[in-house]
Amino acid sequence: MTVVLLAGDPLPGGPADDVALGPLLLRDGLGGGFGEVREMLRIHSPEPTAAFSRRDTLRPGYPAAAEAVRRLGFTPVVRPQGGSLATYHRGSVVIDHVCRTPDASSGTLARFRRFAALHAEVLTGLGVDARIGAVPGEYCPGEYSVNSGGVRKLVGSAQRVTRDGWLFSSIVQVTGAAVLRAPLTVAYGDLGYDFDPATVGTIEDTTAGVTVEAVTAALLDAYGVTGPALPTPRR
């Protein structure tokens, strides 16, 4: 199946539009003459964002957590995927992968395995000691996180499955661990989750000279994307 690349340019509505795009593409596709396109990929580096899950919003400490991250310069949003709070910024690479298919529920676990292996391979190719598995105390813990040397989380993924298809979103942390750590520490405290700030990592912590641009290029190559990017649909 051909994967269509969408432009990674910032959307007019910022983080709110970023998290709304995946469900929009799941429901409506690209439209505008591209109705037959089933698989779409957007790789971008967003403005500082604190992406809470719907589960997070049910915690008594959520209002305080949302206000805390805002004070630290991160826009709080509620993402449609599962998991728990993740932060990202211009030093991160966010992958939003949408596939419109009627049988999405049958391959949920296989997708986590497939993309964890792909992301670990990309990082290994960039010189990172990349390993698959959760680090104890990490934010948004997951069996298929990718870590650096078994110590710090570098990549996290979350998934949404609907009757229209699946949305698989991943965050690769490239630079700025201290900036990411601050809102996570305060917000996880407010939410009442176990969290070890030392598990927040970025590629630059152990591998010098790897840039957001280099990671983006390596990911595009790994996903087999060629040709120019199409304009990203607006809500």
Secondary structure, DSSP 8 states (H G I E B T S, - for coil): --EEEE--S--TTTHHHHHHHHHHHHHH-S-TT-TT--EEEEEE--SSEEEE-HHHHTSTTHHHHHHHHHHTT-EEEE-SSSS--EEE-TTEEEEEEEEE-TTGGGGHHHHHHHHHHHHHHHHHHTT--EEES--TT-SS--TT-EEETTTEEEEEEEEEEETTEEEEEEEEE-S-HHHHHHHHHHHHHHHT----GGGB--GGGTSTT--HHHHHHHHHHHTT--S--B-----
